[in-house]
Amino acid sequence: MDDLAGLYIATLKVLGDTLVTMTGSKWDAAMQDATAQQRTDAALLMLSVQEARLTLANTALADILDKLKENEDGLQKGIDRLQGALDSLAKVERVLNSISSILSIVARIVPLVA
């Protein structure tokens, strides 16, 4: 349970870090060079990240323990990949793909609208 609680906290943290990054000046500068489609995708993903973070934060850990356990490996890999993409911001597309990847895993744990 402690490992899963840590994973739950790490997931919330990386989703929060993602929102902070996507509202920062470096991200804004990266968006200036992005294609129109990438900017649209980024805006939609930002809304999805916020929804995932709020939904996960408002769900009791005990209620999602089994689903968290089922998705533990993928979620940890997704967290690591997303954190690396956020740290470098080298390629907008890599960041967007990493965000999409972790959101698809979170959606297996808690229901998301988008």
Secondary structure, 3 states (H helix, E strand, C coil): CHHHHHHHHHHHHHHHHHHHHHCCHHHHHHHHCCCHHHHHHHHHHHHHHHHHHHHHHCCCHHHHHHHHHHCHHHHHHHHHHHHHHHHHCCCHHHHHHHHHHHHHHHHHHCCCCC
